[in-house]
Amino acid sequence: QVQLVESGGGLVQPGGSMRLSCAASGSIFNPNVMGWYRQGPGKERDLVAVIMSDGTTDYAEAVKGRFTISRVNAKNTVYLQMNSLKPEDTAVYYCRFSSTYWHPVYWGQGTQVTVSS
C-alpha cells in the first residue's frame, strides 16, 4: 500500500500564497502520477493539477497561471504552490497517487484551505 501524508493548509487572505506538501511512502511503483484535487462546499471533487514521474504536468483551467505543481522524486513528494488565491479556491485539498499502469488509487486525508478576509 501507499500512504500519503499532507502538510500545509489553513487560513489565508485573498491575494495571498500558500504551499501544500504531500509525501508518499510504502509500495511506490514507477512510473506514477501524483496530483492534487479539491472539493469546495457543495461541489464535487475536481482535478487541480497532476504531475508525472517525468515532470509532465496538467492543470485545471481555473488555476492556470496561479498554481504550480512540482515533485521531488527522491523524496516521493509532491508540492502545490498556490499564488494569488481567491475566495473560490476555498476547499479541502486532497493528495492523490496512482501507478501509471495499474490500480488502486490512493488518497491523502485532505487539508482545508480557506481564503477569506
WOCOR-V343293 format. One record per helix or strand. SS is the DSSP state (A for helix, B for strand). FROM is the first residue (numbers start at 1). LEN is the number of residues. If there is no record, write none. Layout:
# WOCOR-V343293
ss->SS from->FROM len->LEN
ss->SS from->FROM len->LEN
This chain:
# WOCOR-V343293
ss->B from->2 len->6
ss->B from->10 len->3
ss->B from->18 len->9
ss->B from->32 len->8
ss->B from->46 len->7
ss->B from->57 len->3
ss->A from->61 len->3
ss->B from->67 len->6
ss->A from->73 len->3
ss->B from->77 len->6
ss->A from->87 len->3
ss->B from->91 len->9
ss->B from->105 len->3
ss->B from->111 len->5
